Amino acid sequence: MRFRSPFFVKQAGAANVGQGYVYDPVREAANARYISGDITTEEVREEMLARLKRA
C-alpha cells in the first residue's frame, strides 16, 4: 500500500524531528515531488544516497 498523502509524509516528518532531524531543502523537495507522483520511492532513495556521497 502506498501512502502518498501529505498527512503521512508530515507524520513521518514529525517522527524524524523527534529523532533529531534538521531541515534539509533537498529532502523536502524530494518529498514534495514524491507526494505529487513525479518520482518513486526508489528515486527518492537514489537522490538521498547521491547527496550523502557528495557531502
N, C-alpha and C positions, 0 to 999 in steps of 0.2 A: 504494500500500500504506500502511495506517495503522499506526503504532506507538504504541499507547496503553499499552503495558506500562510499569509503573513503572521497569523496568530501563532502557529507552530514555530516559525522562524524566530519570532520575538521571544517565545517561551524558551527556546534553546539558547537564545542570546542572553536571557536573564540567568540561565544556569551557568553560562560561560563567565558572566560578570561575577557571579558568586565564587567562581574559581580563580578570579584574578585577571580576567580578560581586559585588555586595554584596547580602545577603539582602533580599528585598522580599516582605513578607507578602501583598500583593495578587497578585503574580505567582505565589507559591507556592500560594495558594488557587485561582487560575485553573488552574494545572497540575493540581491535585488534582481539580478538577471536570471537566477535560478527560479525565483518565485514567478517571474513573468514567463518562464518556459523557454527562455532563449538559450540556456545551457543545461547540461545534465549534471548529475552529482559527480560523475567521473571527471567532467570538465572543470568543475569547481575544485575538486581534489588536485587535478593536474596544475591548476593555476596556483594553488596554495603551496604545493611542493616546489614549483618553479620559483616562487617568491622566496622560499626558505633557502634554496640553493644559491640565489643571487646575494642573499644577505651575508 
